[in-house]
Amino acid sequence: MEQVSIIIPTYNRADVIFNSIQSILNQTYKQYELLIVDDGSTDDTELVIEQINDERIRYIKLAENKGVAAARNEGIRQAKYDYIAFQDSDDYWHKDKLEKQIVFLTKHPEIALLYCPYECQKNDGSVIIVPNNDIPLSEKQGNIYEYMLRRNTIGTPSVLLRKDALNKSGYFNETLTCLEDWELFLRISKHCEIAFLDEVLLNVNLSTDGVSHNISGYYEARCYMIATHKDALLNYDIFSDIVKEMLESAEQLGILAQISKMLQYYLQQ
């Protein structure tokens, strides 16, 4: 049977990580290792993990906090197996998530990355499905590089992918403090075929340290991606639209001058 390396990056999440780990230990598919990469936590995260007795768990403690991209990359480097999955320390997998995805990927060797929709609970208590059901299937799977230049539909904890795709496209960009998942999946979609399993297989809590709390990181990542994929944006004739959309949102926040200067900097690199 195929083996999977599951990677959980965590930082000071001792209060929630147990349930996340338990949702993995409860998986119907048992052929995996679980790498918990502690990104320099100062709380009781290590103590919580020590109390869980399962030989498939590998605890990796980083000496200092380096960010989620670096933590995931360390997990990838230490992963033993050819299939990689990601989980977050405050999310919850349905018990058949891994089994359904590994069955699909083993039947479709041409697919590099498989993902699924997830149920997301927002801070106000409301629940949404991501990606939205209104997005056409043609923009969720197949050769979706053009669509990924505009929007990201792929949630990191929903992914199962071949490690070979990461070796070809590169790992998470550790210089980015936001949108590092979109940036990685954009690179993968440029060269690889993506598949979408249209079934909700996990629950995700909306992070309190996401885009709305990292405005500068968000715009830096967008400028970086626009500059890096400029030729493709021009080829698809969407460069002007993407830039206009970004600058209009910056103007609404009163930071148009700063973001315009940032974009120019990246375009000149």
GUVOPA-45157 format. One record per residue: x, y, z of N, C-alpha, C, O, CB in turn; residue in one letter. Coordinates in steps of 0.02 Angstrom, whole numbers, padded with zeros to 5 digits, always signed. Each point is the difference from the previous one (the first is absolute). Glycine has a CB too. Layout:
residues N
XYZXYZXYZXYZXYZa ...
This chain:
residues 269
+00042-00060+00000-00042+00060+00000+00044+00063+00000+00055+00000+00027-00146-00063+00034m +00065+00116-00091+00037+00063-00004+00005+00031+00069-00047-00002+00040+00008+00019-00158e +00097+00013+00132+00012+00034+00063-00004+00075-00010+00019+00026-00053+00053-00122+00093q -00095+00131+00011-00009+00073-00003+00038+00033+00057-00001-00025+00056-00112+00011-00111v +00145+00070+00040+00029+00042+00051-00046+00059+00012-00011+00041-00045+00129-00077+00013s -00145+00042+00092-00046+00054+00019+00039+00050+00042+00034-00019+00048-00136-00058-00052i +00098+00140-00014+00040+00052+00033-00046+00051+00034-00043+00030-00032+00135-00046-00053i -00081+00025+00150-00035+00051+00038+00050+00051+00025+00042-00017+00043-00132-00065-00009i +00089+00144-00058+00040+00052+00031-00040+00029+00059-00061+00008-00005+00120+00019-00105p -00026-00010+00164-00036+00027+00056+00042+00050+00039+00061-00006+00003-00126-00100+00005t +00032+00155+00020+00034+00050+00041-00048+00024+00055-00049+00034-00014+00122+00002-00084y -00057-00056+00159-00040+00021+00059-00074-00017-00009-00043+00043+00010+00125+00048+00011n -00096-00152-00040-00070-00023-00008-00015-00060+00046-00037-00045-00019+00039+00086-00101r +00027-00040+00179-00010-00055+00046-00074-00011+00017-00020-00056+00016+00133+00079+00031a -00153+00030-00052-00071-00005+00019-00043-00033-00052-00056-00021+00015+00073+00123+00051d +00008-00108-00128-00042-00027-00054+00031-00058-00038-00035-00036-00035-00013+00149+00025v +00114-00123+00016+00033-00047-00044-00020-00073+00014+00004-00041-00045+00091+00121+00039i -00116-00095+00066-00019-00070+00015-00055-00024-00046+00004-00055-00027+00029+00073+00147f -00085+00023-00129-00056-00021-00042+00021-00008-00073-00024-00045-00035-00054+00104+00112n +00123-00017-00099+00025-00005-00069+00038-00066-00009-00010-00035-00050+00018+00160+00042s +00035-00142+00056+00037-00063-00003-00048-00059+00003+00008-00049-00036+00092+00104+00090i -00150-00050-00011-00047-00055+00008-00039-00013-00064-00016-00057-00015+00008+00084+00136q -00006+00026-00158-00037-00010-00063+00042-00038-00051-00027-00032-00045-00037+00138+00067s +00129-00102-00015+00045-00039-00044+00005-00071+00026-00002-00048-00040+00067+00152+00010i -00057-00113+00094+00005-00068+00028-00065-00039-00011+00001-00061+00000+00080+00103+00086l -00136-00007-00095-00065-00033-00012-00012-00015-00074-00054-00026-00017+00011+00085+00117n +00091-00045-00143-00010-00012-00071-00009-00075-00014+00031-00043+00031+00038+00144-00057q -00113-00116-00021-00011-00070-00020+00061-00028-00037+00012-00060+00001-00135+00081-00008t +00161+00024-00024+00062-00020-00034+00057+00008+00049+00011+00054+00027-00056-00020-00141y +00081-00088+00127+00048-00002+00055+00073+00002-00021+00045+00002+00042-00129-00066+00019k +00097+00065-00126+00070-00006-00024+00030+00070-00008+00002+00028-00055-00029-00136-00004q +00051+00135+00114+00028+00067-00002+00048+00012+00058+00002-00038+00048-00106+00079-00105y +00143+00012+00050+00037+00028+00056-00026+00070+00011-00021+00034-00047+00125-00104+00022e -00102+00093+00087-00024+00066+00017+00059+00041+00027+00026-00015+00054-00142-00029-00029l +00136+00094-00062+00055+00044+00020-00029+00064+00028-00030+00040-00036+00107-00090-00052l -00067+00061+00152-00022+00061+00033+00060+00046+00007+00046-00015+00038-00140-00045+00024i +00094+00114-00099+00057+00046-00001-00017+00060+00045-00039+00043-00019+00074-00080-00098v -00005+00038+00175-00011+00053+00050+00045+00059-00017+00062-00005+00006-00094-00080+00083d +00001+00140-00108+00038+00058-00024+00021+00045+00058-00014+00060+00000-00049-00065-00108d +00097-00026+00157+00027+00039+00056-00052+00019+00052+00005+00054+00029+00079-00013-00106g -00133-00085+00090-00052+00017+00049+00029+00011+00069+00051-00029+00019-00132-00039-00085s +00047+00113+00103+00020+00014+00070-00053-00021+00049+00006+00013+00060+00063+00082-00100t -00122-00127+00016-00053-00024+00044+00009-00075+00012+00056-00025-00004-00136+00114-00039d +00026-00125+00059+00004-00072+00018-00011-00046-00060-00020-00057+00010-00019+00088+00104d +00052-00008-00174-00011-00041-00060+00037-00066+00006-00029-00053-00013+00014+00157-00055t +00079-00102+00085+00039-00062+00004-00028-00048+00052-00002-00060-00012+00103+00124-00022e -00125-00038+00090-00029-00042+00053-00063-00034-00025-00011-00059+00015+00059+00135+00072l -00089-00040-00124-00062-00030-00028+00017-00058-00046-00031-00052+00003-00027+00164+00005v +00107-00102-00051+00019-00051-00049+00031-00061+00034-00011-00056-00021+00028+00146-00065i +00023-00078+00139+00031-00055+00036-00051-00047+00031+00015-00059+00012+00081+00133+00012e -00155-00050-00011-00051-00040+00032-00038-00044-00049-00042-00041+00019+00031+00129+00067q +00025-00080-00151-00033-00040-00051+00048-00056-00020+00054+00013-00026-00122+00087-00016i +00047-00161+00053+00043-00058-00012-00016-00032-00067-00047-00039-00004+00057+00020+00128n +00028+00037-00175-00009-00031-00066+00066+00003-00036+00029+00054-00009-00151-00021+00004d +00147-00091-00016+00067-00004-00029+00005+00035-00068+00055+00012-00024-00040-00119+00084e -00072+00124-00090+00002+00034-00065+00015+00075+00007+00014+00033-00049-00095-00118+00006r +00077+00110+00105+00011+00072+00011+00075+00015+00007+00035-00033+00037-00147+00041+00019i +00135+00042-00093+00068+00025+00007-00004+00074+00018-00028+00040-00038+00073-00124-00046r -00018+00102+00141-00001+00068+00024+00066+00034-00017+00053-00024+00018-00132-00007+00076y +00075+00087-00130+00059+00037-00022-00004+00070+00030-00047+00038-00015+00056-00105-00093i +00038+00085+00151-00001+00065+00033+00053+00046-00032+00059-00015+00002-00099-00038+00106k +00017+00108-00137+00046+00049-00028+00026+00045+00056-00037+00015+00048-00024-00017-00159l +00123+00022+00106+00032+00039+00054-00030+00069+00007+00000+00028+00055+00105-00091-00076a -00131+00091-00032-00031+00066+00002-00058+00003-00048-00005-00040-00047+00115+00091+00079e -00154-00002-00021-00057+00009-00043+00021+00028-00068+00029+00054-00004-00102-00036+00105n +00058-00055-00155+00021+00019-00067-00059+00012-00047+00009+00021-00057+00095-00085+00075k -00165+00050+00005-00058+00009-00042-00026-00066-00029+00036-00049-00002+00005+00162-00026g -00104-00112+00007-00033-00061-00021+00032-00031-00063+00002-00061-00006-00108+00105+00056v +00130-00002-00096+00031-00027-00060+00063-00039+00017+00010-00055-00026-00056+00151-00040a +00087-00069+00110+00061-00035+00020-00016-00065+00037+00034-00050-00009+00026+00161+00016a -00111-00109+00035-00020-00060+00037-00024-00055-00047+00019-00058+00007-00049+00130+00092a -00012-00053-00147-00023-00050-00048+00058-00028-00042+00003-00059-00014-00115+00117+00010r +00157-00014-00015+00057-00022-00040+00044-00049+00039+00025-00048-00029-00027+00157-00032n +00010-00097+00125+00039-00048+00040-00035-00067+00002+00033-00052-00003+00013+00146+00073e -00111-00093-00065-00038-00063-00002+00009-00035-00066+00008-00061-00002-00090+00109+00080g +00079-00011-00133+00010-00030-00067+00069-00032-00005+00007-00056-00025-00086+00141-00025i +00130-00049+00073+00068-00026-00004+00008-00065+00040+00037-00044-00021+00005+00161+00007r -00076-00123+00069+00006-00059+00042-00051-00055-00016+00003-00054+00029+00042+00128+00059q -00090-00060-00134-00052-00049-00018+00032-00061-00033+00044+00005-00042-00127+00088+00027a +00060-00152+00035+00027-00062-00025-00035-00024-00064+00028-00039-00038+00001+00009+00155k -00091+00053-00128-00042-00031-00051-00014+00044-00060+00014+00060+00001-00064-00126+00090y +00023+00036-00143-00009+00033-00064-00064+00040-00005-00009+00039-00047+00074-00130-00003d -00111+00082+00098-00061+00040+00002+00003+00046+00061+00020-00020+00054-00086-00072-00112y +00047+00155+00047+00004+00051+00052-00070+00029+00011-00036+00016-00047+00156+00011+00017i -00138-00020+00094-00062+00034+00019+00016+00051+00054+00047-00008+00038-00117-00094-00068a +00030+00155+00032+00010+00052+00050-00062+00007+00044-00057-00005-00024+00136+00066-00054f -00067-00050+00141-00053+00014+00047+00021+00060+00041+00060+00012+00009-00097-00134-00005q -00011+00161+00021+00015+00055+00045-00021-00019+00071-00042-00043+00010+00028+00127-00103d +00044-00051+00141-00008-00022+00069-00069+00016+00029-00015-00022+00056+00136+00038-00042s -00163+00022-00050-00067+00015+00025-00055-00023-00048-00057+00022+00006+00106+00075+00055d -00031-00141-00108-00049-00027-00048-00015-00073+00014+00035-00033+00039+00005+00115-00125d -00092-00107+00054-00025-00068+00016-00017-00037-00063-00044+00021-00038+00000+00020+00149y +00078-00098-00123-00015-00042-00058-00058-00046+00015-00006-00026+00055+00126+00031-00089w -00164-00016-00015-00049-00054+00004+00038-00067-00002+00054-00003-00030-00145+00075-00026h +00064-00123+00086+00037-00062+00009+00019-00036-00065+00048-00039+00000-00106+00028+00107k +00022+00025-00161+00015-00034-00064+00036+00046-00049+00006-00017-00059-00106-00055+00077d +00124+00129+00005+00032+00048-00045+00060-00030-00035+00004+00001-00061-00042+00091+00136k +00083-00120-00037+00062-00026-00030-00014-00060-00044+00030-00006-00054+00033+00047+00153l -00107-00085-00078-00015-00060-00040-00028+00018-00068+00021-00028-00050-00042-00035+00156e -00027+00108-00108-00031+00019-00064+00050+00033-00046-00001-00009-00061-00109+00022+00119k +00154+00026-00030+00049+00035-00042+00055-00047-00025+00020+00005-00058-00044+00099+00122q +00047-00150-00022+00054-00045-00023-00027-00049-00052+00035-00017-00047+00022+00027+00159i -00119-00032-00105-00031-00043-00051-00003+00036-00067+00015-00029-00052-00083-00029+00142v +00049+00122-00088-00005+00039-00062+00068+00008-00032+00008-00012-00060-00107+00073+00106f +00149-00040-00008+00066+00013-00029+00033-00062-00027+00034+00002-00052-00023+00093+00130l -00019-00151-00045+00031-00062-00024-00033-00024-00065+00032-00035-00040-00004+00004+00158t -00091+00050-00129-00034-00017-00063+00016+00049-00056-00012-00015-00059-00079-00036+00127k +00119+00109-00051+00013+00052-00049+00072+00024+00005+00014+00053+00028-00135-00017-00024h +00167-00075-00031+00072+00018+00005+00018+00065-00036+00053+00028+00012-00029-00148-00004p -00068+00143-00052+00014+00063-00036-00012+00062+00043+00021+00055-00018-00051-00113-00088e -00004+00049+00163-00017+00056+00043+00055+00012+00052+00022-00047+00033-00144+00022-00049i +00145+00087+00021+00053+00017+00047-00028+00021+00068+00030-00014+00052+00041+00050-00148a -00129-00003+00096-00029+00027+00061-00075-00009-00001-00033+00014-00050+00127+00070+00060l -00121-00107+00045-00072-00009+00009-00021+00041+00061+00033-00001+00051-00030-00116-00103l -00060+00152+00044-00026+00037+00058-00076-00006+00001-00031-00026-00047+00129+00107+00044y -00128-00056+00056-00072-00006+00008-00027+00064+00034+00039+00039+00026-00030-00166-00018c -00074+00137-00009-00029+00057+00036+00002-00013+00075+00005-00057+00023-00079+00084-00121p +00069+00026+00136-00002-00007+00073-00052+00048+00029-00018+00050-00030+00140-00083+00031y -00144+00014+00058-00049+00042+00036+00039+00047+00045+00040-00022+00041-00129-00069-00045e +00076+00155-00003+00038+00051+00037-00046+00038+00047-00051+00028-00021+00131-00017-00075c -00063-00011+00160-00038+00039+00049+00033+00068+00009+00058+00004+00020-00096-00110+00038q +00001+00157-00073+00026+00068+00005-00004+00025+00072-00031-00031+00043-00004+00054-00162k +00067+00034+00131+00003+00027+00068-00068+00018+00029-00010+00000+00060+00122+00043-00088n -00161-00028-00017-00067+00017+00023-00044-00062+00011-00059+00007+00017+00070+00100-00078d +00018-00167+00052-00037-00061+00012-00033-00029-00062-00023-00057+00001+00005+00098+00112g +00015-00003-00167-00030-00025-00062+00046-00049-00034+00060-00001+00012-00122+00109-00025s +00033-00151-00030+00038-00053-00033-00006+00008-00075-00055+00011-00027+00036-00089+00125v +00075+00072-00133+00001+00003-00072+00038-00060-00028+00038-00032+00036-00045+00158-00033i -00005-00142-00066+00037-00053-00034+00051+00033-00047-00016+00045-00039-00082-00125+00046i +00161+00058-00002+00054+00026-00041+00033-00057-00038+00017-00050+00031+00003+00145+00051v -00011-00089-00149-00021+00055-00042-00075+00001-00012-00034-00050+00008+00146+00046-00063p -00136+00062+00037-00071+00011-00011-00028-00046-00054+00033-00012-00051-00017+00131+00087n -00075-00145-00024-00032-00045-00049-00015+00034-00066-00011-00034-00050-00037-00029+00145n +00047+00130-00095-00016+00036-00062+00059+00000-00049-00009+00016-00059-00070+00055+00124d +00139-00087-00042+00058-00002-00044-00005-00061-00045-00008-00056+00026+00080+00117+00060i -00068-00053-00151-00007-00057-00045+00055-00052+00012+00056+00016+00020-00107+00059-00105p +00034-00138+00075+00047-00055+00010+00062+00008-00044+00055-00019+00020-00150-00056+00011l +00086+00104-00090+00056+00009-00046+00053+00048+00028+00057-00001-00023-00135-00020-00071s +00059+00062+00143+00047+00046+00031+00028-00027+00065+00040+00033+00033-00101+00061-00086e +00039-00153+00072+00024-00032+00061+00048-00057-00013+00038-00020+00044-00144+00051+00010k +00105-00058-00115+00042-00058-00014+00024+00001-00072-00026+00036-00043-00036-00101+00130q +00111+00022-00099+00030-00003-00067+00061+00045-00003+00038+00005+00047-00150-00031-00097g +00119+00059-00007+00054+00048-00009-00027+00069+00020-00026+00037-00042+00080-00106-00052n -00047+00086+00157-00034+00059+00028+00049+00057+00014-00015+00045+00040-00070-00121+00010i +00142+00076-00082+00050+00052+00012-00028+00070-00012+00011+00045+00040+00077-00127-00072y -00125+00091-00023-00027+00067-00015-00047+00023+00056+00003+00057+00021+00007-00081-00144e -00053-00022+00146-00046+00019+00054+00038+00014+00064-00017+00047+00037-00073-00116-00090y +00141+00030+00068+00039+00009+00061+00037+00066+00000+00017+00026+00054-00006-00149-00045m +00003+00150-00067+00031+00067-00003-00048+00053+00028+00022+00052+00024+00046-00088-00124l -00133+00022+00095-00051+00047+00024-00019-00013+00073-00004+00046+00040-00038-00036-00158r +00029-00073+00133-00027-00018+00065+00028-00068+00022+00023-00040-00041-00129+00105+00017r +00106-00076+00089+00019-00065+00026-00061-00036+00028-00035+00027+00043+00151+00016-00017n -00128-00103-00049-00056-00041+00026+00024-00056+00045-00041-00036+00029-00024+00064-00132t +00131-00037+00110+00028-00059+00033+00018+00015+00073+00042+00043+00013+00003-00083-00123i -00078+00006+00156+00016+00006+00071+00055-00050+00019-00006-00059-00015-00111+00098+00039g +00169-00016+00008+00057-00043+00015-00020-00064+00038+00024-00054-00019+00047+00156+00022t -00112-00099+00049-00017-00062+00036-00043-00049-00040-00011-00056+00022+00019+00122+00082p -00033-00043-00162-00042-00044-00041+00041-00039-00051-00028-00042-00037-00066+00121+00052s +00159-00067-00018+00042-00025-00054+00031-00068+00015+00018-00014+00057+00007+00132-00086v -00021-00160-00022+00044-00058-00001+00038+00004-00066-00031+00005-00053-00047-00077+00126l +00144+00070-00071+00039+00008-00061+00060-00046+00000+00019-00027+00051-00057+00145-00060l +00067-00125-00049+00060-00041-00008+00061+00042+00018+00006+00058-00022-00062-00129-00068r +00101+00043+00128+00060+00037+00020+00040+00020-00061+00036+00050+00001-00033-00112+00108k -00007+00023-00161+00035+00015-00062-00021+00068-00028+00041+00035-00030-00032-00158+00006d -00072+00142+00032-00024+00065-00024+00035+00056+00038+00015+00052-00029-00126-00102-00002a +00123+00040+00095+00036+00050+00040+00073+00003-00020+00030+00054-00003-00110-00072+00098l +00109-00039-00109+00070-00001-00021+00010+00037-00066+00052+00030-00011-00037-00139+00071n -00066+00105-00103+00005+00034-00066-00016+00074+00005+00033+00041-00032-00065-00148-00022k -00018+00125+00093-00023+00069+00002+00033+00041+00055-00002+00062-00001-00105-00101-00044s +00137+00006+00094+00028+00034+00058-00047-00002+00059-00059-00016-00007+00122+00091-00070g -00036-00060+00136-00039-00003+00061-00033+00069+00014-00001+00043-00044+00078-00132+00091y -00105+00097+00012-00031+00064+00019+00054+00055+00001+00057-00012+00020-00145-00049+00049f +00069+00120-00090+00044+00058-00001+00005+00029+00070-00049+00030+00024+00020-00006-00145n +00085-00032+00153+00008+00021+00070+00009+00075+00007-00001+00025+00057+00052-00136-00034e -00043+00148-00077+00006+00073+00005-00068+00033+00005-00005+00059+00018+00111-00065-00084t -00159-00031+00051-00068+00028+00003-00030-00013+00069+00008-00054+00028-00023+00036-00152l -00021+00067+00150-00034-00007+00064-00075-00008-00008-00037-00003+00049+00127+00071+00004t -00112-00070-00116-00072-00007-00015-00007-00030-00070+00043+00010-00042-00073+00089+00117c -00023-00136-00086-00015-00029-00066+00053-00048-00025+00004-00013-00060-00066+00116+00035l +00103-00130+00070+00053-00046-00022-00030-00064-00029+00032-00033-00041+00044+00081+00129e -00136-00066-00066-00033-00059-00028-00023+00012-00071+00011-00041-00044-00047+00008+00160d +00004+00091-00128-00022+00018-00068+00061+00002-00047-00003-00026-00055-00094+00093+00102w +00151-00036-00024+00059+00007-00042+00028-00068-00019+00021-00009-00057+00004+00118+00112e -00024-00156-00008+00025-00068-00015-00047-00035-00050+00024-00028-00049+00029+00022+00163l -00118+00007-00100-00047-00036-00044-00003+00031-00069-00014-00034-00049-00052+00001+00150f +00079+00098-00105+00004+00032-00066+00058-00028-00040-00007-00015-00059-00043+00120+00108l +00108-00113-00016+00058-00029-00034-00014-00072-00022+00018-00020-00055+00057+00094+00122r -00107-00113-00024-00015-00069-00017-00049-00004-00058+00008-00041-00045+00012+00007+00164i -00071+00078-00119-00051-00001-00053+00028+00019-00068-00029-00017-00051-00056+00044+00137s +00142+00007-00086+00031+00020-00063+00025-00060-00039+00001+00001-00062+00032+00107+00113k -00012-00160-00015+00032-00058-00032-00039-00065+00009+00015-00049-00034+00093+00106+00051h -00156-00058+00028-00032-00064+00019-00076+00004-00006-00030+00054+00001+00126-00077+00076c -00125-00036-00083-00073-00004-00002-00028-00007+00070+00025-00039+00041-00019-00014-00155e -00058+00091+00128-00032+00002+00066-00068-00035-00004-00035+00005-00050+00095+00104+00078i -00078-00144+00025-00066-00032+00003-00038+00024+00062+00030+00019+00050+00015-00121-00110a -00111+00102+00054-00045+00024+00052-00049-00055+00018-00039-00022-00043+00051+00142+00002f -00011-00143+00103-00047-00050+00025-00057+00038+00033+00008+00027+00055+00083-00115-00038l -00149+00089-00049-00054+00045+00020-00040-00028+00059-00058-00019-00006+00052+00060-00111d +00039-00043+00174-00031-00023+00062+00034+00033+00059+00062-00001+00005-00093-00110-00059e -00008+00140+00099+00029+00032+00060+00029-00054+00045-00036-00045+00023-00046+00141-00031v +00147-00092+00021+00034-00051+00039+00038+00028+00060+00038-00036+00032-00029-00030-00136l -00018+00130+00119+00032+00029+00059-00035+00064+00021-00036+00031-00038+00145-00082+00003l -00096+00069+00098-00026+00062+00028+00058+00045+00018+00049-00022+00030-00152-00037+00014n +00097+00122-00062+00055+00048+00010-00026+00059+00041-00054+00027-00014+00108-00061-00096v -00016+00054+00159-00015+00060+00038+00036+00059-00031+00060-00004-00013-00077-00063+00119n -00019+00122-00117+00030+00059-00029+00051+00028+00048-00016+00016+00057-00088+00009-00123l +00166-00020+00043+00055+00022+00043-00007+00073+00019-00022+00041-00040+00096-00126-00013s -00056+00101+00114+00000+00070+00023+00062+00037-00020+00006+00060+00010-00076-00094+00085t +00119-00002-00125+00062+00032-00021+00008-00004-00077+00056-00005-00026-00002-00024+00138d -00111+00032-00147+00000-00007-00072+00013+00066-00036+00033+00045+00026-00111-00139-00013g +00051+00099-00075+00013+00057-00043-00019+00066+00033+00038+00048-00004-00056-00121-00094v -00040+00076+00131-00023+00063+00029+00046+00026+00054-00003+00059+00017-00113-00094-00043s +00158-00008+00054+00047+00020+00052+00071+00007-00028+00047+00011+00038-00119-00068+00047h +00081+00049-00150+00066+00004-00030-00006+00034-00069+00016-00030-00051+00022-00075+00113n -00061+00167-00061-00013+00036-00062+00064+00008-00041+00000-00011-00060-00094+00072+00116i +00148-00041-00023+00062+00011-00037+00026-00065-00031+00024+00000-00057+00004+00095+00134s -00034-00151-00040+00020-00065-00026-00041-00021-00059+00025-00029-00048+00013-00002+00160g -00104+00046-00110-00044-00017-00055+00021+00035-00064+00008-00031-00052-00102+00013+00134y +00103+00084-00078+00017+00038-00060+00071-00016-00025+00012+00001-00060-00089+00089+00098y +00122-00104+00007+00066-00019-00022-00003-00066-00039+00034-00007-00052+00017+00066+00151e -00090-00106-00075-00007-00064-00036-00034+00010-00067+00021-00031-00050-00027-00028+00159a -00045+00101-00113-00033+00012-00064+00047+00032-00050+00002-00018-00058-00112+00030+00118r +00149+00038-00036+00048+00033-00045+00052-00050-00024+00020+00000-00058-00038+00109+00118c +00040-00152-00015+00050-00050-00018-00027-00047-00054+00034-00015-00048+00015+00022+00164y -00111-00030-00107-00029-00047-00048-00013+00034-00067+00011-00031-00053-00063-00032+00148m +00030+00125-00094-00012+00036-00063+00065+00007-00039+00002-00010-00060-00098+00072+00113i +00149-00044-00017+00065+00009-00033+00028-00067-00025+00026-00004-00055-00004+00104+00127a -00027-00151-00031+00028-00065-00018-00036-00031-00060+00032-00033-00041+00000+00016+00161t -00097+00028-00125-00040-00031-00053-00022+00053-00051-00051-00009-00034+00011-00079+00115h +00077+00141-00087-00018+00055-00045-00010-00023-00071-00048+00019-00033+00111+00058+00107k -00017-00118-00099-00005-00023-00070-00065-00038-00012-00032+00010-00052+00157-00016+00046d -00144-00037+00053-00062-00037-00008-00060+00046+00004-00048-00008-00038+00103-00093+00087a -00054+00149-00003-00055+00048+00005-00009+00039-00064-00056+00014-00021+00076-00005+00144l +00036+00010-00154-00004+00036-00064-00024-00046-00055-00039+00021-00043+00132+00054+00081l -00070-00137-00038-00019-00048-00051-00075-00014+00002-00032-00007-00053+00146-00044+00059n -00142+00047+00054-00072-00012+00007-00040+00065-00004-00062+00000+00004+00087-00100+00067y +00010+00157-00079-00031+00066-00006-00040+00018+00063-00055+00029-00005+00049-00046-00119d +00034+00001+00182-00034+00018+00063+00045+00040+00046-00019+00014+00057-00050-00118-00068i +00128+00123-00013+00047+00036+00043-00031+00066+00025+00001+00013+00060+00095-00063-00123f -00124+00089+00019-00029+00065+00018-00058-00008+00049-00007+00038+00047+00041+00008-00158s -00076-00097+00100-00057-00012+00044+00022-00018+00070-00027+00026+00049-00040-00063-00148d +00117-00007+00104+00024-00022+00066+00031+00058+00037-00012+00009+00060+00031-00125-00104i +00023+00155+00010+00032+00057+00032-00052+00052+00022+00004+00026+00055+00099-00045-00125v -00151+00033+00026-00052+00049+00016-00040-00022+00061-00014+00041+00045+00007-00009-00166k -00010-00095+00123-00039-00026+00057+00039+00008+00065-00029+00020+00051-00028-00102-00128e +00121+00065+00076+00041+00005+00060+00008+00072+00023-00007+00015+00060+00067-00117-00094m -00047+00148-00014+00011+00069+00018-00065+00033+00024+00002+00044+00043+00091-00038-00126l -00149-00026+00056-00064+00028+00023-00013-00020+00072-00025+00040+00040-00019-00043-00157e +00059-00059+00134-00009-00022+00070+00048+00037+00046-00018+00016+00057-00021-00129-00097s +00100+00126+00017+00048+00038+00040-00023+00071+00010+00009+00029+00054+00083-00101-00098a -00123+00101-00008-00025+00068+00006-00055+00005+00052-00004+00049+00037+00033-00029-00157e -00072-00070+00122-00054-00001+00049+00027-00001+00072-00033+00024+00046-00039-00084-00129q +00132+00031+00091+00031-00004+00066+00044+00061+00014+00029+00005+00054-00033-00130-00062l +00010+00170-00041+00041+00059+00010+00074-00012-00005+00040+00038+00029-00130+00003+00041g +00110-00094-00106+00072-00017-00005+00021-00007-00073+00046-00037-00015-00052-00021+00126i -00027+00094-00156+00013-00006-00071+00072+00017-00017+00033-00036-00038-00152+00062+00016l +00145+00029+00049+00068+00022-00017+00051-00052+00020+00047-00015-00038-00082+00133+00052a +00027-00146+00046+00048-00050+00025-00001-00063-00043+00053-00027-00016-00067+00072+00131q -00046-00068-00133-00005-00062-00038+00022+00011-00072+00029-00046-00030-00122+00008+00104i +00080+00095-00103+00025+00015-00067+00076-00002-00002+00029-00027-00047-00130+00098+00025s +00132-00042+00073+00073-00001+00004+00026-00071+00009+00050-00019-00030-00052+00135+00079k -00033-00156-00009+00019-00069+00011-00004-00040-00065+00045-00039-00015-00084+00047+00134m -00015+00002-00156-00008-00036-00063+00055+00018-00049+00028-00043-00033-00152+00040+00051l +00140+00066-00022+00054+00022-00044+00066-00032+00019+00039-00020-00043-00099+00128+00025q +00073-00112+00082+00061-00032+00024+00005-00072-00025+00052-00020-00026-00053+00095+00127y -00053-00114-00092+00002-00070-00021+00003-00007-00075+00033-00045-00025-00097+00015+00128y +00031+00073-00140+00002-00005-00073+00069+00016-00028+00016-00021-00056-00137+00053+00054l +00160+00005+00039+00067+00019-00023+00054-00051+00020+00057+00007-00021-00093+00112+00029q +00017-00168+00032+00050-00050+00022+00019-00047-00057+00041-00045+00010-00087+00053+00107q 
